[in-house]
Amino acid sequence: MSRIGNNPITIPEGVSVEIQPNLFVVKGKLGELSQPYDEVSIDQSENMIVVKRQNDTKPSKAKHGLYRALFFNMIEGVSKGWTKELELVGVGYRASNQGQILELALGFSHNIVLQIPSEVKLETITEKGKNPIIKLTSFDKQLLGTIASKIRSFRKPEPYKGKGVKYVGEEIRRKAGKSA
């Protein structure tokens, strides 16, 4: 029995939900998202959505909680939006942006230039004495996570000094260096 799948989803004010056969469409003040689905049925009352599985087969059970979580993230995204912040830890690590183009200096011979999709709002924060921060904001949680993961993959945090690109608030497991 899926505990997540059984939870109802509340539709906030200003969000419209359209349920088509095998397509779930959400429109809100921040944007519009759609998600194809199968193996589940969606019941909509006034401002609540309940996701139910059609049978008790293994694929249906697996997709029950998945689709409920995806629909919830879509509704939250078009009403409030999602934010991820990445921190650049290391001497000489810099980030700057011109519009939707992100330029990273991460200790390689050349700077990394990355084109960010228009659905994601990009902001770089650089303060003297603090690590540079890249702030990504979007209504699409999947796209936001993919882009943040891509940026982090350029220089993952290493366990000895903690240098690299990490999420703000992420705990890095540190190792002791050479013992003298």
Sequence and secondary structure as in RCSB ss.txt:
>XXXX:A:sequence
MSRIGNNPITIPEGVSVEIQPNLFVVKGKLGELSQPYDEVSIDQSENMIVVKRQNDTKPSKAKHGLYRALFFNMI
EGVSKGWTKELELVGVGYRASNQGQILELALGFSHNIVLQIPSEVKLETITEKGKNPIIKLTSFDKQLLGTIASK
IRSFRKPEPYKGKGVKYVGEEIRRKAGKSA
>XXXX:A:secstr
  HHHHS EE  TT EEEEETTEEEEE SS EEEEE  SEEEEE SSEEEEEESS  HHHHHHHHHHHHHHHHHH
HHHHT EEEEEEEESTT EEEEETTEEEEE SSSS EEEE  TTSEEEEE  TTS  EEEEEES HHHHHHHHHH
HHHTS   TTT  EEEETT           
